[in-house]
Amino acid sequence: MDRRTRDWFDRQLDAVMIALPERLKQMVSVIPLYVEDYPSRKVARELRLRHRSELCGLFSGVPLHEKRLDEPTVSLPDRVTLYREGIIAAASANHGHVTDRSVREEIRITLLHEYGHYYGMSEKELESYGYG
């Protein structure tokens, strides 16, 4: 992915973050957000992806409802990662071309989906809210 595309994508992400309601901004601020071009080979292999552009985002860590103060777990810190390539591919799937609006919508859906996992939502619940 070239620098120009990355910069364009990151501007779309900034616009989405600014437009989030305050309550969602607070929820999102709890877990760090990372942005990468595409998943690593290790992640792709673990998730059995056929192509790296299949993945738009990933929550890594322990969902909030599984955390226990009396039994701390040794694990990597919680994080959400967005994948530019996957989001752009998903944004173009419906129209055949990518627009600012379609990318922003995919970013928004992916953000809410992955942060939903942190807050304990299942895939089925996320789909019922339109974030599947």
Buried (B, 14 or more C-beta within 10 A) or exposed (E): EEEEBEEBBEEBBEBBBEEBEEEBEEBBEEBEBEBBBBBEEEBBEEEEBEEBBBBBBBBBBBBEEEEEEEEEEEEEEBBBBBBBBBBBBBBBEEEEEBEEEBBBBBBBBBBBBBBBBBEEBEEEEBEEEEBE
